[in-house]
């Protein structure tokens, strides 16, 4: 599967040219956005390998603030591409610790090399890493605490099989086939989970990619349970899996 890149740039001509350069080198641009309005939804649904982000965007959007938000919620490398090289901007950029910094105008080689190294370095750095999940004001790395029968019960994030939305509640199924119920909507729960491990497969379900036993374009099987795959989600799921095809 092709490596997907999200471009956030309000100069549409530059964004289109950048897309052409990337796709000529085997990448795939999953979307082009000109503000922060749809970034989170796109990251949840597409989970690109990297975000190529302009610093100065039209309106109230600011690339540095957007990068901070991405850092807080997603395990995705962020590469700035900008014409700004002034000291004030660079000092603000340092606070984000971007995975790459490309100065406009840039060459195809600079673009491809910076993105490729950013993705490779990020994957190496984050191997087997599980983000902290904050829930009910309890913070335990690699775990979450769920209220159950008067107690806060510790659940290992890696043991979660699937998560299902049910109105203003969310159900979580774990390795021992126990289902817990949280008073949180699905999107709020997903924001706190390590994005490299979990994937949205339809409007109501998130699955742990490591727990998938089998799948096709219509369903995912986890421990003999069938979970429907949304029509617009299948290709993204495939791009997240390691595949050996014949």
Secondary structure, DSSP 8 states (H G I E B T S, - for coil): ---EEEEE-S-HHHHHHHHHHHHHTT-EEEEEESSSTTHHHHHHHH--SEEEE-SB-STT-BHHHHHHHHHHH---EEEEEES---HHHHHHHHHHT-SEEEESS--HHHHHHHHHHHHHHHHHHTTT---EEEETTEEEETEEEEEETTEEEEEEGGGEEEEEEETTEEEEEETTS-EEEESS-HHHHHHHS-TTTEEE-SSSEEEEGGG--EE-SSEEEETTEEEE--TTTHHHHHHHS-----
